[in-house]
Amino acid sequence: MDIDITHLTYRYSPGEKPILDDVDLHIPGGEWLLVSGRSGSGKTTLAYAIAGILHQQENGAADGQIEVGGMDVSRSELYTIADAVGLVQQNADDQFCALSVADEMAFGLENRCIPLAEMEDRISEALELTGCEDLYSRQLFELSGGEKQKIAIASILALRPAILILDEPTSNLDLSSTRQIFEVLHDLHERTNLTVIIIEHKVHLFASLFERCIYLENGKIQYDGRTDSSPLAAVRIMNFNDLSKFAGQDVPDRLRLQDWTYAGDNGFELSVPSLRLKAGHIVALMGANGSGKSTLLKTLTGILQPDGGTLFLDGRETNSLTVPQVGMVFQNADEQLFTSSVEDEMDYALQNLQQNDDPHRALVSELLVLFGLDEKRTFHPHRLSYGEKKRLNIASNLVFSPSLLLLDEVFIGQDGYQVNYILERLHKLCDQGATIILAIHDPALMCSIADEVIFLENGELRFYLSLQQAVIWWQVNGYRDYIPEEEKGL
């Protein structure tokens, strides 16, 4: 089923700068195409265009034509397009229509009147492909971000579309789950004539499966060729880790936990017997999807109430951490956007903290420029790309300079350049004495900036070690997914 896009220009509101600008693209049936580009370049908008979603926008202005299998997308009903095109969105919550995994898996199939026996077979096959069998009886709100992402992929695979679009499918996944999704794609590539379009910043990861890559910049296709030669393929993450910077220094404790526990309604239990984090350190919080990383961060701020334990901040016992001592960026960017413009979002905390003075106003401007949001000051936050939303979340926390910063998967939706900007800013914040806990899955990012590592497994604290000791522990105990490539001797 071919996809033909001719002179496509799209604006979310009439008169504004186009997010897609005169795009021409032909994708033959059965081709696998990787779509890359800087954050905010129009990648997700292109996916929405092919899936027919753009033509459902009330204020959008579109020119040009999109045909999917000879079907004019602009003149077709969305449910007709959905029979051919399956879209896995970047934020899994945006596509869920039910409350439980079982209902979500059945939702699309029921709407297509698929016979019950076939429904059960499709659901079982999709859950097995994505390694989600043990999640079938769970409620969606109980799942971690990575678990939700796997269910979102499984629910679309169960529909067996002719065209599959995946918008950053590995952004929330641990290394084991990423490898499993890669194996699912490889199997589909071998067995089917499925057309697959994947939007990814990790170009190198998918180069062996996706020979063709386009690169978007300011809504235009600037490159169309081999994936291993695309502009983002050469971007490398900078190393900000200076392992000698604390040598001989008596660094005070910033955060201390003792007998810290939490029990969720779904039977999940978190247990951290003892933990001491130093001022001026960056700590990588590692573990598989569902291991308790987000839960730990939320119990520290009181979003989830711990069942027991003692918390000390800068030597003083406290029940929970509060602004401005602590800042937190959630895994889901949409959960902490409160205002009607980007600039107001930056001002929100300053006004509440009575810090809306000239130095802080200057910092607002500096951060907006640094994170590529200066030209979008007046935009509603929900008009931003997902990567831009995450950067706004980070900037709105950095503006009040917290002494403890909790970051949950903040690199989702970020291209290599933006990852380096974020890492540089975090490094400078630590130089000023702040402590950062950074929940991530990528060993390369861990090695580029972390001083120590917290490793959780099934809710249990397995270790809190220096970066070098953590890598040795994983090597000795056979946890290869957490070992950086250069340490594996590859």
Rosetta blueprint (number, residue, H / E / L):
1 M L
2 D L
3 I E
4 D E
5 I E
6 T E
7 H E
8 L E
9 T E
10 Y E
11 R E
12 Y L
13 S L
14 P L
15 G L
16 E L
17 K L
18 P L
19 I L
20 L E
21 D E
22 D E
23 V E
24 D E
25 L E
26 H E
27 I E
28 P L
29 G L
30 G L
31 E L
32 W E
33 L E
34 L E
35 V E
36 S E
37 G E
38 R L
39 S L
40 G L
41 S L
42 G L
43 K H
44 T H
45 T H
46 L H
47 A H
48 Y H
49 A H
50 I H
51 A H
52 G L
53 I L
54 L H
55 H H
56 Q H
57 Q L
58 E L
59 N L
60 G L
61 A E
62 A E
63 D E
64 G E
65 Q E
66 I E
67 E E
68 V E
69 G L
70 G L
71 M E
72 D E
73 V H
74 S H
75 R H
76 S L
77 E L
78 L H
79 Y H
80 T H
81 I H
82 A H
83 D H
84 A H
85 V E
86 G E
87 L E
88 V E
89 Q L
90 Q L
91 N L
92 A H
93 D H
94 D H
95 Q L
96 F L
97 C L
98 A L
99 L L
100 S E
101 V H
102 A H
103 D H
104 E H
105 M H
106 A H
107 F H
108 G H
109 L H
110 E H
111 N H
112 R L
113 C L
114 I L
115 P L
116 L H
117 A H
118 E H
119 M H
120 E H
121 D H
122 R H
123 I H
124 S H
125 E H
126 A H
127 L H
128 E H
129 L H
130 T H
131 G L
132 C L
133 E H
134 D H
135 L H
136 Y L
137 S L
138 R L
139 Q E
140 L H
141 F H
142 E H
143 L L
144 S L
145 G H
146 G H
147 E H
148 K H
149 Q H
150 K H
151 I H
152 A H
153 I H
154 A H
155 S H
156 I H
157 L H
158 A L
159 L L
160 R L
161 P L
162 A L
163 I E
164 L E
165 I E
166 L E
167 D E
168 E L
169 P L
170 T L
171 S L
172 N L
173 L L
174 D L
175 L H
176 S H
177 S H
178 T H
179 R H
180 Q H
181 I H
182 F H
183 E H
184 V H
185 L H
186 H H
187 D H
188 L H
189 H H
190 E H
191 R H
192 T L
193 N L
194 L L
195 T E
196 V E
197 I E
198 I E
199 I E
200 E L
201 H L
202 K L
203 V H
204 H H
205 L H
206 F H
207 A L
208 S L
209 L L
210 F L
211 E L
212 R E
213 C E
214 I E
215 Y E
216 L E
217 E E
218 N L
219 G L
220 K E
221 I E
222 Q E
223 Y E
224 D E
225 G E
226 R E
227 T H
228 D H
229 S H
230 S L
231 P H
232 L H
233 A H
234 A H
235 V L
236 R L
237 I L
238 M L
239 N L
240 F L
241 N L
242 D L
243 L L
244 S L
245 K L
246 F L
247 A L
248 G L
249 Q L
250 D L
251 V L
252 P L
253 D E
254 R E
255 L E
256 R E
257 L E
258 Q E
259 D E
260 W E
261 T E
262 Y E
263 A E
264 G L
265 D L
266 N L
267 G L
268 F L
269 E E
270 L E
271 S E
272 V E
273 P E
274 S E
275 L E
276 R E
277 L E
278 K E
279 A L
280 G L
281 H L
282 I E
283 V E
284 A E
285 L E
286 M E
287 G L
288 A L
289 N L
290 G L
291 S L
292 G L
293 K H
294 S H
295 T H
296 L H
297 L H
298 K H
299 T H
300 L H
301 T H
302 G L
303 I L
304 L L
305 Q L
306 P L
307 D L
308 G E
309 G E
310 T E
311 L E
312 F E
313 L E
314 D L
315 G L
316 R E
317 E E
318 T E
319 N L
320 S L
321 L L
322 T L
323 V L
324 P L
325 Q L
326 V E
327 G E
328 M E
329 V E
330 F L
331 Q L
332 N L
333 A H
334 D H
335 E H
336 Q H
337 L L
338 F L
339 T L
340 S L
341 S L
342 V H
343 E H
344 D H
345 E H
346 M H
347 D H
348 Y H
349 A H
350 L H
351 Q H
352 N H
353 L L
354 Q L
355 Q L
356 N L
357 D L
358 D H
359 P H
360 H H
361 R H
362 A H
363 L H
364 V H
365 S H
366 E H
367 L H
368 L H
369 V H
370 L H
371 F L
372 G L
373 L L
374 D H
375 E H
376 K H
377 R L
378 T L
379 F L
380 H L
381 P H
382 H H
383 R H
384 L L
385 S L
386 Y H
387 G H
388 E H
389 K H
390 K H
391 R H
392 L H
393 N H
394 I H
395 A H
396 S H
397 N H
398 L H
399 V L
400 F L
401 S L
402 P L
403 S L
404 L E
405 L E
406 L E
407 L E
408 D E
409 E L
410 V L
411 F L
412 I L
413 G L
414 Q L
415 D L
416 G H
417 Y H
418 Q H
419 V H
420 N H
421 Y H
422 I H
423 L H
424 E H
425 R H
426 L H
427 H H
428 K H
429 L H
430 C H
431 D H
432 Q L
433 G L
434 A L
435 T E
436 I E
437 I E
438 L E
439 A E
440 I L
441 H L
442 D L
443 P H
444 A H
445 L H
446 M H
447 C H
448 S H
449 I H
450 A L
451 D L
452 E E
453 V E
454 I E
455 F E
456 L E
457 E E
458 N L
459 G L
460 E E
461 L E
462 R E
463 F E
464 Y E
465 L E
466 S E
467 L H
468 Q H
469 Q H
470 A H
471 V H
472 I H
473 W H
474 W H
475 Q H
476 V H
477 N H
478 G L
479 Y L
480 R H
481 D H
482 Y H
483 I L
484 P L
485 E H
486 E H
487 E H
488 K L
489 G L
490 L L
